[in-house]
């Protein structure tokens, strides 16, 4: 029983830290995109496209973390 509880706690911490990192990354990408658009409004389309691609890739990290945590948790 203690091993299962430790595995659940480890999985929760890993997923939580992955989500925290993704949140910080999304905030940085978005703030720098807004700053870039404010400096150069004519490049708005290119900057927004790159921002959405970056946010999508950053958001993949917590999803992959959840999948790996469930896979490892299932083996305990």
N, C-alpha and C positions, 0 to 999 in steps of 0.2 A: 504494500500500500504506500509506503514512503517513497519508493522509486517512482511510482505513477504521479505522486504529488510533486516530486522534484521535476519530473519531465514536464508536467503541466505548467509549473512556475517558470521553468526555463523557456518553454515555448511562448508563454505570455510576455516575458521580458524581451525575447528576440523580436516578436511581432511589434511590441510597443516601441522599441528603439528604432525599428525600421520605419514605422509610421512617423515617429518624431523627426527622423532624418529627412523623410520625404516632405514633411510639412515645412521644415526649415529650407530645404532646397526649392520648393515651390515658391516660398516667399521671396527668396533671393532672385530667382528667375523673373518673377513677376515685377518686383521692384526695379530691377535693372532694365527690363523691357519698357516699363513706363518712363523711366529716366531717358532711355534712348529715343523713345518716341517724342518726348518733350524737347530733346535737343535737335532732332532731325525728323520733323513730321512727315516729310515726303517719303521716308522709308518705312512708314507705318505697316504696310502690307507685308513686307519681308520680315520685319521684326515680329509681328504678330504670328506669322506662320512658324517661324523658328521657336517662338515662345510656346505655342500649342504643342509642337512636336516634343520639345524639351519637357514640358509638364507631363505629357503622356508617358514618356520614358521614365521620368522620375516616379510617377505613380505606379509603374510596374514593379518597383522594388518592394513595397509592402505586400503586394499581391503574391509575388514570388516567395517572400518570407513566410506568409501564411501557409502556402502550399507545402513548402519544405518543413515547416513546423508540424503540420498535420501528418506528413509522411513519416517524420521521425517519431512523433508521438504515437503513431499507430504501431510501431515496432516494439514499444515497451510493454 
